[in-house]
């Protein structure tokens, strides 16, 4: 299972950290994922959702 948002598909991105001396090192940024119980096709299921999708109301949480 990939570490990406099940709603918007947001996943890891890669790039460089650049120091004050202009040294470049490769690194990755991970999305802020939360495992939540959500209503999926009539039932409840635990899914990985990014915090932005949760905040914007794109996910209907199951209580």
N, CA, C and O atoms as CSV, one atom per row, in Angstrom:
chain,resi,resn,atom,element,x,y,z
A,1,UNK,N,N,0.837,-1.178,0.000
A,1,UNK,CA,C,0.000,0.000,0.000
A,1,UNK,C,C,0.880,1.239,0.000
A,1,UNK,O,O,1.745,1.387,0.863
A,2,UNK,N,N,0.671,2.112,-0.941
A,2,UNK,CA,C,1.486,3.309,-1.047
A,2,UNK,C,C,1.053,4.329,0.001
A,2,UNK,O,O,-0.110,4.367,0.402
A,3,UNK,N,N,1.991,5.146,0.434
A,3,UNK,CA,C,1.677,6.184,1.404
A,3,UNK,C,C,1.188,7.423,0.659
A,3,UNK,O,O,1.933,8.384,0.467
A,4,UNK,N,N,-0.068,7.381,0.246
A,4,UNK,CA,C,-0.652,8.532,-0.440
A,4,UNK,C,C,-2.095,8.691,0.003
A,4,UNK,O,O,-2.707,7.760,0.527
A,5,UNK,N,N,-2.626,9.877,-0.214
A,5,UNK,CA,C,-3.998,10.193,0.170
A,5,UNK,C,C,-4.956,9.431,-0.732
A,5,UNK,O,O,-4.792,9.422,-1.952
A,6,UNK,N,N,-5.955,8.793,-0.134
A,6,UNK,CA,C,-6.900,8.021,-0.934
A,6,UNK,C,C,-7.929,8.913,-1.618
A,6,UNK,O,O,-8.677,8.430,-2.468
A,7,UNK,N,N,-7.993,10.199,-1.275
A,7,UNK,CA,C,-8.949,11.113,-1.889
A,7,UNK,C,C,-8.304,11.887,-3.040
A,7,UNK,O,O,-8.791,11.845,-4.169
A,8,UNK,N,N,-7.213,12.590,-2.753
A,8,UNK,CA,C,-6.618,13.457,-3.775
A,8,UNK,C,C,-5.370,12.869,-4.416
A,8,UNK,O,O,-4.897,13.396,-5.423
A,9,UNK,N,N,-4.820,11.782,-3.857
A,9,UNK,CA,C,-3.647,11.147,-4.442
A,9,UNK,C,C,-2.334,11.810,-4.095
A,9,UNK,O,O,-1.309,11.511,-4.706
A,10,UNK,N,N,-2.348,12.710,-3.121
A,10,UNK,CA,C,-1.113,13.384,-2.724
A,10,UNK,C,C,-0.144,12.372,-2.124
A,10,UNK,O,O,-0.529,11.574,-1.269
A,11,UNK,N,N,1.117,12.401,-2.568
A,11,UNK,CA,C,2.124,11.465,-2.093
A,11,UNK,C,C,3.440,12.158,-1.823
A,11,UNK,O,O,3.496,13.380,-1.685
A,12,UNK,N,N,4.498,11.373,-1.747
A,12,UNK,CA,C,5.816,11.930,-1.489
A,12,UNK,C,C,6.297,12.755,-2.672
A,12,UNK,O,O,6.027,12.419,-3.825
A,13,UNK,N,N,7.007,13.830,-2.381
A,13,UNK,CA,C,7.681,14.622,-3.409
A,13,UNK,C,C,9.152,14.697,-3.026
A,13,UNK,O,O,9.491,14.640,-1.844
A,14,UNK,N,N,10.019,14.823,-4.013
A,14,UNK,CA,C,11.453,14.861,-3.735
A,14,UNK,C,C,12.037,16.174,-4.207
A,14,UNK,O,O,11.479,16.857,-5.065
A,15,UNK,N,N,13.171,16.506,-3.626
A,15,UNK,CA,C,13.849,17.743,-3.993
A,15,UNK,C,C,15.177,17.821,-3.276
A,15,UNK,O,O,15.741,16.801,-2.880
A,16,UNK,N,N,15.672,19.026,-3.111
A,16,UNK,CA,C,16.964,19.249,-2.478
A,16,UNK,C,C,16.818,20.120,-1.243
A,16,UNK,O,O,16.012,21.051,-1.214
A,17,UNK,N,N,17.607,19.806,-0.222
A,17,UNK,CA,C,17.833,20.782,0.834
A,17,UNK,C,C,19.065,21.562,0.405
A,17,UNK,O,O,20.048,20.978,-0.051
A,18,UNK,N,N,19.015,22.865,0.547
A,18,UNK,CA,C,20.122,23.712,0.120
A,18,UNK,C,C,20.617,24.477,1.334
A,18,UNK,O,O,19.869,25.247,1.935
A,19,UNK,N,N,21.876,24.268,1.694
A,19,UNK,CA,C,22.451,24.923,2.862
A,19,UNK,C,C,22.874,26.351,2.515
A,19,UNK,O,O,22.818,26.784,1.364
A,20,UNK,N,N,23.293,27.054,3.548
A,20,UNK,CA,C,23.768,28.425,3.348
A,20,UNK,C,C,24.999,28.453,2.449
A,20,UNK,O,O,25.233,29.438,1.749
A,21,UNK,N,N,25.785,27.380,2.462
A,21,UNK,CA,C,26.970,27.274,1.607
A,21,UNK,C,C,26.619,26.724,0.226
A,21,UNK,O,O,27.511,26.401,-0.559
A,22,UNK,N,N,25.309,26.614,-0.076
A,22,UNK,CA,C,24.794,26.155,-1.364
A,22,UNK,C,C,25.114,24.689,-1.636
A,22,UNK,O,O,25.222,24.277,-2.791
A,23,UNK,N,N,25.268,23.895,-0.561
A,23,UNK,CA,C,25.406,22.450,-0.715
A,23,UNK,C,C,24.023,21.853,-0.928
A,23,UNK,O,O,23.067,22.234,-0.252
A,24,UNK,N,N,23.913,20.911,-1.877
A,24,UNK,CA,C,22.632,20.285,-2.198
A,24,UNK,C,C,22.623,18.839,-1.709
A,24,UNK,O,O,23.559,18.081,-1.963
A,25,UNK,N,N,21.562,18.467,-1.008
A,25,UNK,CA,C,21.352,17.092,-0.564
A,25,UNK,C,C,19.940,16.684,-0.927
A,25,UNK,O,O,18.995,17.443,-0.714
A,26,UNK,N,N,19.793,15.483,-1.476
A,26,UNK,CA,C,18.469,14.996,-1.858
A,26,UNK,C,C,17.671,14.617,-0.617
A,26,UNK,O,O,18.209,14.074,0.348
A,27,UNK,N,N,16.372,14.917,-0.665
A,27,UNK,CA,C,15.489,14.550,0.430
A,27,UNK,C,C,14.071,14.406,-0.098
A,27,UNK,O,O,13.791,14.753,-1.245
A,28,UNK,N,N,13.169,13.887,0.750
A,28,UNK,CA,C,11.773,13.735,0.357
A,28,UNK,C,C,10.890,14.429,1.389
A,28,UNK,O,O,11.262,14.554,2.556
A,29,UNK,N,N,9.725,14.876,0.949
A,29,UNK,CA,C,8.708,15.447,1.818
A,29,UNK,C,C,7.506,14.521,1.773
A,29,UNK,O,O,7.036,14.153,0.696
A,30,UNK,N,N,7.010,14.146,2.942
A,30,UNK,CA,C,5.862,13.254,3.031
A,30,UNK,C,C,4.600,14.062,3.318
A,30,UNK,O,O,4.666,15.076,4.014
A,31,UNK,N,N,3.455,13.633,2.796
A,31,UNK,CA,C,2.204,14.328,3.110
A,31,UNK,C,C,1.774,14.057,4.549
A,31,UNK,O,O,2.186,13.068,5.155
A,32,UNK,N,N,0.956,14.933,5.078
A,32,UNK,CA,C,0.449,14.793,6.445
A,32,UNK,C,C,-0.767,13.879,6.398
A,32,UNK,O,O,-1.896,14.352,6.270
A,33,UNK,N,N,-0.542,12.568,6.502
A,33,UNK,CA,C,-1.615,11.584,6.352
A,33,UNK,C,C,-2.165,11.160,7.698
A,33,UNK,O,O,-1.429,11.043,8.678
A,34,UNK,N,N,-3.474,10.928,7.734
A,34,UNK,CA,C,-4.172,10.447,8.919
A,34,UNK,C,C,-4.979,9.220,8.543
A,34,UNK,O,O,-5.598,9.181,7.480
A,35,UNK,N,N,-4.976,8.217,9.410
A,35,UNK,CA,C,-5.810,7.031,9.192
A,35,UNK,C,C,-7.142,7.290,9.875
A,35,UNK,O,O,-7.209,7.384,11.101
A,36,UNK,N,N,-8.199,7.404,9.087
A,36,UNK,CA,C,-9.519,7.725,9.634
A,36,UNK,C,C,-10.537,6.700,9.166
A,36,UNK,O,O,-10.371,6.065,8.125
A,37,UNK,N,N,-11.591,6.551,9.954
A,37,UNK,CA,C,-12.718,5.726,9.543
A,37,UNK,C,C,-13.653,6.616,8.743
A,37,UNK,O,O,-14.188,7.595,9.263
A,38,UNK,N,N,-13.848,6.274,7.482
A,38,UNK,CA,C,-14.666,7.099,6.594
A,38,UNK,C,C,-15.749,6.249,5.950
A,38,UNK,O,O,-15.626,5.028,5.850
A,39,UNK,N,N,-16.807,6.911,5.518
A,39,UNK,CA,C,-17.874,6.230,4.798
A,39,UNK,C,C,-17.450,6.068,3.350
A,39,UNK,O,O,-17.260,7.051,2.635
A,40,UNK,N,N,-17.301,4.809,2.919
A,40,UNK,CA,C,-16.874,4.508,1.562
A,40,UNK,C,C,-17.881,3.536,0.960
A,40,UNK,O,O,-18.026,2.411,1.437
A,41,UNK,N,N,-18.564,3.965,-0.072
A,41,UNK,CA,C,-19.557,3.161,-0.808
A,41,UNK,C,C,-20.547,2.451,0.114
A,41,UNK,O,O,-20.759,1.243,0.013
A,42,UNK,N,N,-21.138,3.222,1.003
A,42,UNK,CA,C,-22.178,2.686,1.878
A,42,UNK,C,C,-21.698,2.082,3.180
A,42,UNK,O,O,-22.486,1.961,4.118
A,43,UNK,N,N,-20.439,1.700,3.272
A,43,UNK,CA,C,-19.900,1.100,4.491
A,43,UNK,C,C,-18.812,1.957,5.084
A,43,UNK,O,O,-18.475,3.015,4.552
A,44,UNK,N,N,-18.260,1.491,6.200
A,44,UNK,CA,C,-17.152,2.212,6.818
A,44,UNK,C,C,-15.856,1.473,6.538
A,44,UNK,O,O,-15.816,0.244,6.492
A,45,UNK,N,N,-14.800,2.247,6.353
A,45,UNK,CA,C,-13.505,1.675,6.014
A,45,UNK,C,C,-12.422,2.602,6.557
A,45,UNK,O,O,-12.586,3.822,6.567
A,46,UNK,N,N,-11.315,2.015,7.008
A,46,UNK,CA,C,-10.185,2.827,7.434
A,46,UNK,C,C,-9.358,3.187,6.211
A,46,UNK,O,O,-8.899,2.307,5.482
A,47,UNK,N,N,-9.169,4.484,5.987
A,47,UNK,CA,C,-8.432,4.950,4.819
A,47,UNK,C,C,-7.401,5.985,5.257
A,47,UNK,O,O,-7.549,6.618,6.303
A,48,UNK,N,N,-6.365,6.150,4.454
A,48,UNK,CA,C,-5.368,7.188,4.667
A,48,UNK,C,C,-5.809,8.440,3.928
A,48,UNK,O,O,-6.031,8.412,2.718
A,49,UNK,N,N,-5.936,9.543,4.668
A,49,UNK,CA,C,-6.409,10.801,4.096
A,49,UNK,C,C,-5.481,11.907,4.556
A,49,UNK,O,O,-5.073,11.928,5.718
A,50,UNK,N,N,-5.140,12.829,3.665
A,50,UNK,CA,C,-4.288,13.945,4.059
A,50,UNK,C,C,-5.102,14.951,4.872
A,50,UNK,O,O,-6.329,14.991,4.780
A,51,UNK,N,N,-4.414,15.752,5.658
A,51,UNK,CA,C,-5.085,16.676,6.560
A,51,UNK,C,C,-5.850,17.751,5.800
A,51,UNK,O,O,-6.846,18.265,6.310
A,52,UNK,N,N,-5.417,18.101,4.609
A,52,UNK,CA,C,-6.134,19.115,3.837
A,52,UNK,C,C,-7.495,18.611,3.387
A,52,UNK,O,O,-8.471,19.362,3.415
A,53,UNK,N,N,-7.577,17.339,2.968
A,53,UNK,CA,C,-8.868,16.767,2.570
A,53,UNK,C,C,-9.803,16.658,3.767
A,53,UNK,O,O,-11.008,16.868,3.632
A,54,UNK,N,N,-9.259,16.333,4.938
A,54,UNK,CA,C,-10.075,16.287,6.149
A,54,UNK,C,C,-10.611,17.667,6.500
A,54,UNK,O,O,-11.789,17.822,6.824
A,55,UNK,N,N,-9.741,18.662,6.435
A,55,UNK,CA,C,-10.104,20.019,6.817
A,55,UNK,C,C,-11.124,20.628,5.868
A,55,UNK,O,O,-12.002,21.378,6.295
A,56,UNK,N,N,-11.013,20.307,4.571
A,56,UNK,CA,C,-11.901,20.902,3.580
A,56,UNK,C,C,-13.223,20.162,3.448
A,56,UNK,O,O,-14.096,20.590,2.692
A,57,UNK,N,N,-13.385,19.054,4.173
A,57,UNK,CA,C,-14.653,18.352,4.161
A,57,UNK,C,C,-14.853,17.434,2.968
A,57,UNK,O,O,-15.993,17.122,2.625
A,58,UNK,N,N,-13.787,16.996,2.331
A,58,UNK,CA,C,-13.900,16.084,1.196
A,58,UNK,C,C,-14.161,14.654,1.644
A,58,UNK,O,O,-14.468,13.793,0.820
A,59,UNK,N,N,-14.040,14.389,2.956
A,59,UNK,CA,C,-14.216,13.054,3.501
A,59,UNK,C,C,-15.357,13.090,4.506
A,59,UNK,O,O,-15.397,13.963,5.373
A,60,UNK,N,N,-16.286,12.142,4.391
A,60,UNK,CA,C,-17.346,12.022,5.389
A,60,UNK,C,C,-16.903,10.975,6.396
A,60,UNK,O,O,-16.804,9.791,6.071
A,61,UNK,N,N,-16.638,11.413,7.614
A,61,UNK,CA,C,-16.127,10.517,8.639
A,61,UNK,C,C,-17.244,9.674,9.219
A,61,UNK,O,O,-18.378,10.130,9.363
A,62,UNK,N,N,-16.907,8.446,9.549
A,62,UNK,CA,C,-17.865,7.533,10.180
A,62,UNK,C,C,-17.606,7.513,11.677
A,62,UNK,O,O,-16.471,7.332,12.118
A,63,UNK,N,N,-18.644,7.696,12.442
A,63,UNK,CA,C,-18.487,7.703,13.904
A,63,UNK,C,C,-18.990,6.460,14.472
A,63,UNK,O,O,-18.946,6.274,15.688
